[in-house]
């Protein structure tokens, strides 16, 4: 049995925009990965926020996070890898797909 801990990491991109990195720690290996990065802008769109939550769960159920993308020894490395694969742009979600 493989267990995962979800970790949300937030970054303020500008005065009106936040990024939430949807990360996981693989408990057995103590390694980290980023499943997706969600962008929120003012004013907050409640429908978009609910949609991003549903997407988070759908992606997790569809494929284990450590199979979807590479794992790393630290959260910082995992986020840097995600940012390199998916340059930051506002709106929606950036998701790892192999």
N, C-alpha and C positions, 0 to 999 in steps of 0.2 A: 504494500500500500504506500503510495506516494502522497505526501501531504504538502499543501501550499499555504503560505500566509500572504494575504493581499496587503499591499502597502501603497497608500496614496502619497505622492510627492508633488508638492505644488511649487510653481514658479510664477512670479509676477512678470509678465512679458512687457507690459506698458501700463499706464494708469487706468486703462479700461479693459485689460485682457489678462486672464489667468490661464495657465496650462496645468492640467492635472495628469501626471504620469501614472498610469495604472500598472503598477509593478507587482511582481511576485517573488517571494523567497521560497526556494525549494528546500524544505526543512531537512531532508535527509542529506543533502549535499552542501547546504548553507551557501547556495549560489542564487543569483538574482537575474531577473529578466523584466523587460517592459512589454506588456501586451498591447498597450495603446496609449495615446496622449490625447486628452480631450481639451478643447479650447472653449472658454467661456468669456463672453464679452458683455459689457453693460449696454443696455439693460438685460438682465438674465432672462432667457427664454425658457419658461418652465417645461414646455413640450420637448425642447431640445435636451434639457437636463434629464428628463425621464427617459428619453430615447437613448441617451448615452449610457444610462444605468442598465437598460435592457440589453444594449449591445455588449456591454461588459460581461454580463452573464451568458449571453448567447455564445460569445467567443470562447469563454471558459468551458462551457459544456461541449462545444464542437471539437475543441482540441486543447490538450494540456499545454500550459504556457511554455514549458521547457521544450516542447516539441514544435511550437509555433516559431520560436526564435532562439538565438544563442543565449546561453547563460554566462554570467560573469561573477567574479569574486566579490564585487561591491556594487551597491546601487548606483553610485556615480558612474562606474564603467558601463553599466547596463543602459543608463540614460544617455550617456555620450554616444554609445553605439546606436541607439534609437534615433537620436538627433542627426547623426551622420546619414542614416538610411532614409530618414524622413525630415527634410529641412522644414523648419517651423513656418507655418502659414496659418493665418487666422481662419476660424470657422470649422466646426465639425470635429472629427476625430481622425487621428493618424494611427493606423493599425498595422501590426506586423502580420504579414502573410508570407509563407514560404512558397 
